[in-house]
Amino acid sequence: MRRAVLLGLLLLGAADKLPPPQDSAHLPRLSAAEQAARDMLKIYDEFCLQRFPNAELVRAGIAARRLNAASAADAAESLQGRPGQAWAVSGVGTYTLAFADAPHQGCVVTGAVADDESLRAIFGLAVQAFASEHDLGKLDTPMLRHGSVGNAPAVMQVIGTTGGAARQAFVNLSWVADGVVHGRLAREFPPPGK
């Protein structure tokens, strides 16, 4: 039920874009986990789907939001050791927005989301919506893979495009640390030949 409510809100275009309800007492409330995951998706949508890989649009978005550089630790975690730049973004929680330099060009949003199921649900919806709007061809959706980030167990799904579309991958990675689920949403263009 909770997942259906969340997907319904996203399909309608995010609750904060809708007119105020006549009677809010009868509307289900989003959990803190769902709010955090949706907030993370909004940042991902704005920067990774709408602006990236256009460098001018990315710079304009960073300037408009007056973002500050992320800490070295947060940048390193988001970029996973790759060269690039990262900014701190505040919302329901605090997130890191990072852009990896070529050859692994990518846009990444990381942050604590507290609920793995919500994160994967909204990520899947975002990818489907973006693919249908931008003619990416058929999406290849493999099974979730289990691994680790540092010493923490992690779940990752890489969704690639096929059918002659520009080579890219959507990556959803989540891991648990100190009892909290951390999410990583990324849109990446792998190096040629990979």
C-alpha positions in Angstrom: 0.0 0.0 0.0 2.8 2.4 1.0 4.6 1.7 -2.3 1.4 2.3 -4.3 0.8 5.6 -2.6 4.4 6.7 -3.3 4.3 5.7 -7.0 0.9 7.5 -7.3 2.3 10.7 -6.0 5.3 10.6 -8.3 3.2 9.8 -11.3 1.0 12.8 -10.6 4.2 15.0 -10.5 5.3 15.2 -6.9 3.0 16.3 -4.1 4.6 19.7 -3.7 3.5 20.7 -7.2 -0.2 19.8 -6.6 -2.7 22.3 -5.3 -3.4 22.1 -1.5 -6.0 19.4 -0.8 -9.4 20.3 0.4 -9.2 17.8 3.2 -5.7 16.7 4.1 -6.9 14.6 7.1 -7.9 11.7 4.7 -4.6 11.7 2.7 -1.9 9.1 3.7 1.3 10.7 4.9 4.7 9.8 3.5 7.0 8.2 6.0 10.3 9.9 6.8 12.0 7.3 4.6 9.8 7.9 1.7 10.2 11.7 2.0 14.0 11.3 2.1 14.0 9.0 -0.9 11.7 11.3 -2.9 13.9 14.3 -2.0 16.9 12.5 -3.2 15.1 11.6 -6.5 14.2 15.3 -7.0 17.9 16.3 -6.9 18.8 13.4 -9.2 16.1 14.4 -11.6 17.1 18.1 -11.6 20.8 17.6 -12.1 21.4 14.1 -13.5 18.4 13.8 -15.8 17.5 17.4 -16.7 21.0 19.1 -16.8 23.7 16.5 -17.1 25.8 16.0 -19.3 25.4 19.7 -20.4 28.2 21.5 -18.4 26.6 24.9 -18.7 23.2 23.7 -17.4 25.0 22.0 -14.5 26.9 25.1 -13.6 23.7 27.2 -13.8 21.9 24.8 -11.5 24.7 24.9 -8.9 24.8 28.7 -9.0 21.0 29.0 -8.7 21.0 26.8 -5.7 24.1 28.4 -4.2 25.6 25.1 -3.4 28.8 24.7 -1.3 31.5 22.2 -1.9 31.0 18.9 -0.2 33.4 17.6 2.4 36.4 15.6 1.1 35.0 12.5 2.8 31.5 12.9 1.2 33.1 13.7 -2.2 35.3 10.6 -2.1 32.4 8.4 -1.1 30.1 9.7 -3.9 32.8 9.6 -6.6 34.1 6.2 -5.4 37.7 7.3 -5.9 37.2 8.8 -9.3 38.3 12.4 -10.1 35.5 14.9 -10.1 33.7 17.6 -8.0 31.0 17.4 -5.4 28.5 19.7 -3.6 26.4 19.4 -0.5 22.6 19.7 -1.1 20.2 20.2 1.8 16.6 19.1 1.7 14.7 16.6 3.9 18.2 15.4 4.6 21.7 16.3 3.5 22.9 14.8 0.2 26.0 14.9 -1.9 25.8 15.8 -5.6 28.9 14.8 -7.5 30.1 14.8 -11.1 32.8 12.4 -12.2 35.2 13.5 -14.8 35.8 11.6 -18.1 36.4 8.8 -19.0 33.9 7.6 -16.4 31.6 10.6 -16.9 28.7 10.5 -14.5 26.3 12.4 -12.2 25.7 11.0 -8.7 23.5 11.8 -5.8 24.2 10.0 -2.4 22.6 10.3 1.0 20.9 8.5 3.9 17.4 7.4 2.8 16.5 5.0 5.7 14.4 2.7 3.4 15.8 0.5 0.7 12.5 -0.5 -0.8 11.4 3.1 -1.3 14.7 4.1 -2.9 14.5 1.2 -5.4 10.9 1.9 -6.2 11.4 5.6 -7.0 14.6 4.9 -8.9 12.9 2.4 -11.2 10.1 4.9 -11.9 12.5 7.7 -12.6 14.5 5.6 -15.1 11.3 4.4 -16.9 10.0 8.0 -17.2 13.3 9.3 -18.4 13.7 6.5 -21.0 10.3 7.1 -22.4 10.8 10.8 -22.7 14.2 10.6 -24.3 14.0 7.7 -26.7 16.8 5.7 -25.1 15.8 2.4 -26.7 15.1 -0.7 -24.8 16.2 -0.8 -21.1 18.1 -3.8 -19.9 17.2 -4.4 -16.3 19.3 -7.1 -14.7 18.8 -8.7 -11.3 20.0 -6.9 -8.2 23.5 -7.8 -7.3 24.8 -8.1 -3.7 28.3 -6.9 -2.8 29.8 -4.4 -0.3 30.8 -0.7 0.1 33.7 -0.7 2.4 32.7 -3.2 5.0 29.0 -2.7 4.6 26.7 -5.0 2.6 25.3 -3.4 -0.5 22.7 -4.0 -3.2 23.3 -2.7 -6.7 21.3 -2.6 -9.9 22.7 -1.3 -13.2 20.2 -0.5 -15.9 21.7 -0.1 -19.4 20.3 1.0 -22.7 20.3 -1.0 -25.8 19.2 -0.6 -29.4 21.7 1.9 -30.8 21.1 4.6 -28.1 24.0 6.5 -26.7 25.8 4.2 -24.3 24.9 5.0 -20.7 23.9 3.2 -17.5 21.7 4.1 -14.6 23.1 2.8 -11.3 21.2 2.3 -8.1 23.4 1.3 -5.1 22.3 1.1 -1.5 24.2 0.0 1.6 23.5 -0.2 5.3 25.7 1.5 7.8 24.9 2.1 11.5 21.4 0.8 10.8 20.6 3.4 8.1 20.3 2.7 4.4 22.5 5.0 2.3 21.5 5.4 -1.4 23.5 6.2 -4.5 21.6 7.2 -7.6 23.8 7.7 -10.6 23.6 8.2 -14.3 26.9 7.2 -16.0 28.4 7.1 -19.4 30.9 4.2 -19.4 34.2 4.8 -21.3 34.1 3.8 -25.0 34.6 0.1 -25.5 33.3 -0.9 -22.0 
